[in-house]
Each structure stands twice: as structure tokens, then as C-alpha cells.
């Protein structure tokens, strides 16, 4: 929660009116509390539960119009997607041209294997950070990769 709070504080301004949280089920806290009542916060997940406003049947198809979202959050969800690059493609489609994505993908820790899909996400984020001038920082003892990416970067992929 603290890592996402820092990213939101650093990068998101009050103009983010429509926020989509991918993997929003409230298991250890909800990112919803980081946004005031002026934001339309839409929590999406594959199963119903606390914090979920919209249940998806397919994570690779987001039910939003093109260029309709200001901010997409993905907190520790991408490493569970076998084809995470398809999620990035959908994020790019729904984000406004000036939109942002903040993704947190664990690269190590007690729950994630070092050779699993989490490593592929972490490597993808690391490899593309310098190439597309996005900011990536390694934080906390679990080695989470926190990435802030402007939509212009996603559209280049």
C-alpha cells in the first residue's frame, strides 16, 4: 500500500478523474482510499469481492472505450497474467493520450519464485524503462518494481 501511495503522491495530480484499478480485490487494503470523492474509481478483478466494482470475464479485454481513462493502477497483478503484454496493450487502448499507468510487479519475495512470470514482468519493465524514458525504482525489501509510465510510452510498444 505504501509503495502505491508514494507513486500516487509523486505522479498523479488532481486532474485524474477516471481511475481504473486492475486487480482491485481488497485483500490487504484498497487503493481506493488514495483518491478523493471527485475521482471515478473503478475497481476491476476476475472475481467478485470487496473493492471490486466490475468483474471481468477476460483480463485481456477491458470494457472501456478507447482514450477514456486518466489513470490505470496495477498493484501486484501483472505477474499473475500469463500474457501480461496483452494487458499493457489494453491499458494503452483505454488510456487517454496524456494518461498514466502505475504498475507494481514483485520481482522477488517469499510468495514469488525467481524464475516465474513475475521475473518476466520485472525484466520487461526494467528493459523498457531506459528505452522509453519511464521511471522505475526498486523499493522495499521485497524488491518490488514500481513503474510510472506515461501513455505515450505504452503506445510505442
Phi and psi in degrees as GROMACS dihedral restraints (atoms count N, CA, C in turn):
[ dihedral_restraints ]
;  ai    aj    ak    al  type     phi  dphi    fc
    3     4     5     6     1   -64.5    20    10
    4     5     6     7     1   -38.0    20    10
    6     7     8     9     1   -62.9    20    10
    7     8     9    10     1   -43.9    20    10
    9    10    11    12     1   -67.2    20    10
   10    11    12    13     1   -38.8    20    10
   12    13    14    15     1   -58.4    20    10
   13    14    15    16     1   -44.1    20    10
   15    16    17    18     1   -61.7    20    10
   16    17    18    19     1   -44.7    20    10
   18    19    20    21     1   -63.1    20    10
   19    20    21    22     1   -44.1    20    10
   21    22    23    24     1   -62.7    20    10
   22    23    24    25     1   -44.5    20    10
   24    25    26    27     1   -61.9    20    10
   25    26    27    28     1   -40.9    20    10
   27    28    29    30     1   -74.7    20    10
   28    29    30    31     1   -39.6    20    10
   30    31    32    33     1  -114.3    20    10
   31    32    33    34     1   -20.9    20    10
   33    34    35    36     1  -101.8    20    10
   34    35    36    37     1   127.2    20    10
   36    37    38    39     1  -101.8    20    10
   37    38    39    40     1   177.4    20    10
   39    40    41    42     1   -67.7    20    10
   40    41    42    43     1    -8.0    20    10
   42    43    44    45     1   -78.1    20    10
   43    44    45    46     1    -8.0    20    10
   45    46    47    48     1   -74.1    20    10
   46    47    48    49     1    96.4    20    10
   48    49    50    51     1   -91.9    20    10
   49    50    51    52     1   -31.3    20    10
   51    52    53    54     1  -120.0    20    10
   52    53    54    55     1   114.4    20    10
   54    55    56    57     1  -117.4    20    10
   55    56    57    58     1   128.4    20    10
   57    58    59    60     1  -114.7    20    10
   58    59    60    61     1   126.3    20    10
   60    61    62    63     1  -108.0    20    10
   61    62    63    64     1   111.9    20    10
   63    64    65    66     1   -86.2    20    10
   64    65    66    67     1   122.3    20    10
   66    67    68    69     1    82.2    20    10
   67    68    69    70     1    49.5    20    10
   69    70    71    72     1   -86.5    20    10
   70    71    72    73     1    -4.1    20    10
   72    73    74    75     1   -55.3    20    10
   73    74    75    76     1   130.4    20    10
   75    76    77    78     1   -79.2    20    10
   76    77    78    79     1    95.6    20    10
   78    79    80    81     1  -101.0    20    10
   79    80    81    82     1   -46.7    20    10
   81    82    83    84     1  -125.5    20    10
   82    83    84    85     1    24.4    20    10
   84    85    86    87     1   125.2    20    10
   85    86    87    88     1   158.8    20    10
   87    88    89    90     1  -119.8    20    10
   88    89    90    91     1   140.7    20    10
   90    91    92    93     1   -73.8    20    10
   91    92    93    94     1   -11.3    20    10
   93    94    95    96     1   -53.4    20    10
   94    95    96    97     1   -38.8    20    10
   96    97    98    99     1   -65.8    20    10
   97    98    99   100     1   -13.5    20    10
   99   100   101   102     1   -78.8    20    10
  100   101   102   103     1    -8.8    20    10
  102   103   104   105     1  -121.4    20    10
  103   104   105   106     1   141.1    20    10
  105   106   107   108     1   -77.5    20    10
  106   107   108   109     1  -178.9    20    10
  108   109   110   111     1   -69.1    20    10
  109   110   111   112     1   -13.5    20    10
  111   112   113   114     1   -77.0    20    10
  112   113   114   115     1   -19.6    20    10
  114   115   116   117     1   -88.2    20    10
  115   116   117   118     1   139.8    20    10
  117   118   119   120     1   -87.2    20    10
  118   119   120   121     1   104.8    20    10
  120   121   122   123     1  -101.2    20    10
  121   122   123   124     1   120.8    20    10
  123   124   125   126     1  -118.4    20    10
  124   125   126   127     1   109.5    20    10
  126   127   128   129     1   -89.1    20    10
  127   128   129   130     1   121.5    20    10
  129   130   131   132     1  -119.3    20    10
  130   131   132   133     1   147.2    20    10
  132   133   134   135     1  -158.8    20    10
  133   134   135   136     1   174.9    20    10
  135   136   137   138     1   -87.3    20    10
  136   137   138   139     1   -11.8    20    10
  138   139   140   141     1  -135.4    20    10
  139   140   141   142     1   150.7    20    10
  141   142   143   144     1   -70.3    20    10
  142   143   144   145     1   152.4    20    10
  144   145   146   147     1   169.2    20    10
  145   146   147   148     1  -178.4    20    10
  147   148   149   150     1   -60.1    20    10
  148   149   150   151     1   133.1    20    10
  150   151   152   153     1    86.9    20    10
  151   152   153   154     1    -4.5    20    10
  153   154   155   156     1   -98.8    20    10
  154   155   156   157     1   118.7    20    10
  156   157   158   159     1   -95.5    20    10
  157   158   159   160     1   -27.0    20    10
  159   160   161   162     1  -141.1    20    10
  160   161   162   163     1   122.8    20    10
  162   163   164   165     1   -95.2    20    10
  163   164   165   166     1   125.0    20    10
  165   166   167   168     1   -93.4    20    10
  166   167   168   169     1   143.9    20    10
  168   169   170   171     1   -90.9    20    10
  169   170   171   172     1   -18.4    20    10
  171   172   173   174     1  -147.5    20    10
  172   173   174   175     1   114.5    20    10
  174   175   176   177     1   -65.1    20    10
  175   176   177   178     1   -20.2    20    10
  177   178   179   180     1   -86.7    20    10
  178   179   180   181     1     2.5    20    10
  180   181   182   183     1  -135.2    20    10
  181   182   183   184     1   103.7    20    10
  183   184   185   186     1   -88.7    20    10
  184   185   186   187     1   132.1    20    10
  186   187   188   189     1   -84.8    20    10
  187   188   189   190     1    49.1    20    10
  189   190   191   192     1  -124.7    20    10
  190   191   192   193     1   151.6    20    10
  192   193   194   195     1   -69.9    20    10
  193   194   195   196     1   157.4    20    10
  195   196   197   198     1   -57.8    20    10
  196   197   198   199     1   143.0    20    10
  198   199   200   201     1    53.6    20    10
  199   200   201   202     1    42.6    20    10
  201   202   203   204     1  -118.0    20    10
  202   203   204   205     1    -1.3    20    10
  204   205   206   207     1  -122.0    20    10
  205   206   207   208     1   137.2    20    10
  207   208   209   210     1   -84.1    20    10
  208   209   210   211     1   -37.5    20    10
  210   211   212   213     1  -145.1    20    10
  211   212   213   214     1   132.0    20    10
  213   214   215   216     1  -115.2    20    10
  214   215   216   217     1   129.0    20    10
  216   217   218   219     1  -107.6    20    10
  217   218   219   220     1   141.7    20    10
  219   220   221   222     1  -141.0    20    10
  220   221   222   223     1    99.6    20    10
  222   223   224   225     1  -103.6    20    10
  223   224   225   226     1   101.4    20    10
  225   226   227   228     1    60.7    20    10
  226   227   228   229     1    45.2    20    10
  228   229   230   231     1  -120.7    20    10
  229   230   231   232     1   -36.1    20    10
  231   232   233   234     1   -58.7    20    10
  232   233   234   235     1   -34.1    20    10
  234   235   236   237     1   -69.9    20    10
  235   236   237   238     1    -8.7    20    10
  237   238   239   240     1   -98.1    20    10
  238   239   240   241     1    -0.3    20    10
  240   241   242   243     1   -98.7    20    10
  241   242   243   244     1   120.6    20    10
  243   244   245   246     1   -60.9    20    10
  244   245   246   247     1   -30.8    20    10
  246   247   248   249     1  -125.0    20    10
  247   248   249   250     1    66.3    20    10
  249   250   251   252     1   -60.7    20    10
  250   251   252   253     1   -26.8    20    10
  252   253   254   255     1   -64.6    20    10
  253   254   255   256     1   -27.5    20    10
  255   256   257   258     1   -70.0    20    10
  256   257   258   259     1   -33.3    20    10
  258   259   260   261     1   -65.2    20    10
  259   260   261   262     1   -43.3    20    10
  261   262   263   264     1   -59.6    20    10
  262   263   264   265     1   -38.0    20    10
  264   265   266   267     1   -62.9    20    10
  265   266   267   268     1   -43.6    20    10
  267   268   269   270     1   -67.3    20    10
  268   269   270   271     1   -40.0    20    10
  270   271   272   273     1   -58.4    20    10
  271   272   273   274     1   -45.8    20    10
  273   274   275   276     1   -60.9    20    10
  274   275   276   277     1   -38.5    20    10
  276   277   278   279     1   -64.8    20    10
  277   278   279   280     1   -44.1    20    10
  279   280   281   282     1   -84.0    20    10
  280   281   282   283     1   -21.4    20    10
  282   283   284   285     1   -71.3    20    10
  283   284   285   286     1   142.9    20    10
  285   286   287   288     1   -65.2    20    10
  286   287   288   289     1   157.9    20    10
  288   289   290   291     1   -54.1    20    10
  289   290   291   292     1   -33.4    20    10
  291   292   293   294     1   -96.3    20    10
  292   293   294   295     1    10.4    20    10
  294   295   296   297     1   -70.4    20    10
  295   296   297   298     1   166.2    20    10
  297   298   299   300     1  -127.4    20    10
  298   299   300   301     1   153.9    20    10
  300   301   302   303     1  -127.7    20    10
  301   302   303   304     1   136.0    20    10
  303   304   305   306     1  -120.0    20    10
  304   305   306   307     1   117.5    20    10
  306   307   308   309     1  -120.9    20    10
  307   308   309   310     1   134.4    20    10
  309   310   311   312     1  -117.7    20    10
  310   311   312   313     1   119.5    20    10
  312   313   314   315     1  -129.1    20    10
  313   314   315   316     1   113.6    20    10
  315   316   317   318     1   -61.6    20    10
  316   317   318   319     1   139.8    20    10
  318   319   320   321     1  -112.3    20    10
  319   320   321   322     1    -4.9    20    10
  321   322   323   324     1  -164.3    20    10
  322   323   324   325     1  -173.9    20    10
  324   325   326   327     1   119.7    20    10
  325   326   327   328     1   175.6    20    10
  327   328   329   330     1   -68.4    20    10
  328   329   330   331     1   -23.2    20    10
  330   331   332   333     1   -96.9    20    10
  331   332   333   334     1   -22.7    20    10
  333   334   335   336     1  -109.2    20    10
  334   335   336   337     1   128.4    20    10
  336   337   338   339     1   -72.6    20    10
  337   338   339   340     1   148.0    20    10
  339   340   341   342     1   -71.6    20    10
  340   341   342   343     1   -17.0    20    10
  342   343   344   345     1  -108.9    20    10
  343   344   345   346     1    10.3    20    10
  345   346   347   348     1   -90.2    20    10
  346   347   348   349     1  -171.2    20    10
  348   349   350   351     1   -62.5    20    10
  349   350   351   352     1   -25.8    20    10
  351   352   353   354     1   -59.7    20    10
  352   353   354   355     1   -36.6    20    10
  354   355   356   357     1   -67.5    20    10
  355   356   357   358     1   -36.8    20    10
  357   358   359   360     1   -64.5    20    10
  358   359   360   361     1   -42.1    20    10
  360   361   362   363     1   -63.6    20    10
  361   362   363   364     1   -47.7    20    10
  363   364   365   366     1   -59.4    20    10
  364   365   366   367     1   -43.0    20    10
  366   367   368   369     1   -66.7    20    10
  367   368   369   370     1   -40.5    20    10
  369   370   371   372     1   -59.4    20    10
  370   371   372   373     1   -46.6    20    10
  372   373   374   375     1   -65.1    20    10
  373   374   375   376     1   -43.8    20    10
  375   376   377   378     1   -62.0    20    10
  376   377   378   379     1   -48.1    20    10
  378   379   380   381     1   -63.0    20    10
  379   380   381   382     1   -38.0    20    10
  381   382   383   384     1   -90.0    20    10
  382   383   384   385     1   -13.5    20    10
  384   385   386   387     1   -59.7    20    10
  385   386   387   388     1   -53.8    20    10
  387   388   389   390     1   -68.0    20    10
  388   389   390   391     1   -37.1    20    10
  390   391   392   393     1   -65.1    20    10
  391   392   393   394     1   -35.2    20    10
  393   394   395   396     1  -114.2    20    10
  394   395   396   397     1    13.9    20    10
  396   397   398   399     1    57.2    20    10
  397   398   399   400     1    41.5    20    10
  399   400   401   402     1   -98.0    20    10
  400   401   402   403     1   165.3    20    10
  402   403   404   405     1  -102.0    20    10
  403   404   405   406     1   129.1    20    10
  405   406   407   408     1  -130.9    20    10
  406   407   408   409     1   136.1    20    10
  408   409   410   411     1  -136.5    20    10
  409   410   411   412     1   143.7    20    10
  411   412   413   414     1   -89.1    20    10
  412   413   414   415     1   130.5    20    10
  414   415   416   417     1  -132.0    20    10
  415   416   417   418     1   158.4    20    10
  417   418   419   420     1    47.0    20    10
  418   419   420   421     1   171.6    20    10
  420   421   422   423     1   -73.4    20    10
  421   422   423   424     1   -10.6    20    10
  423   424   425   426     1   -84.0    20    10
  424   425   426   427     1   -10.2    20    10
  426   427   428   429     1    74.4    20    10
  427   428   429   430     1    34.3    20    10
  429   430   431   432     1   -64.6    20    10
  430   431   432   433     1   139.4    20    10
  432   433   434   435     1   -92.9    20    10
  433   434   435   436     1   120.1    20    10
  435   436   437   438     1  -108.3    20    10
  436   437   438   439     1   122.9    20    10
  438   439   440   441     1  -125.6    20    10
  439   440   441   442     1   132.4    20    10
  441   442   443   444     1  -111.8    20    10
  442   443   444   445     1   126.4    20    10
  444   445   446   447     1  -134.9    20    10
  445   446   447   448     1   127.9    20    10
  447   448   449   450     1   -72.7    20    10
  448   449   450   451     1   153.0    20    10
  450   451   452   453     1   -61.0    20    10
  451   452   453   454     1   -29.1    20    10
  453   454   455   456     1   -57.4    20    10
  454   455   456   457     1   -36.5    20    10
  456   457   458   459     1   -64.5    20    10
  457   458   459   460     1   -45.6    20    10
  459   460   461   462     1   -63.4    20    10
  460   461   462   463     1   -35.6    20    10
  462   463   464   465     1   -69.0    20    10
  463   464   465   466     1   -19.4    20    10
  465   466   467   468     1   -78.0    20    10
  466   467   468   469     1   -20.2    20    10
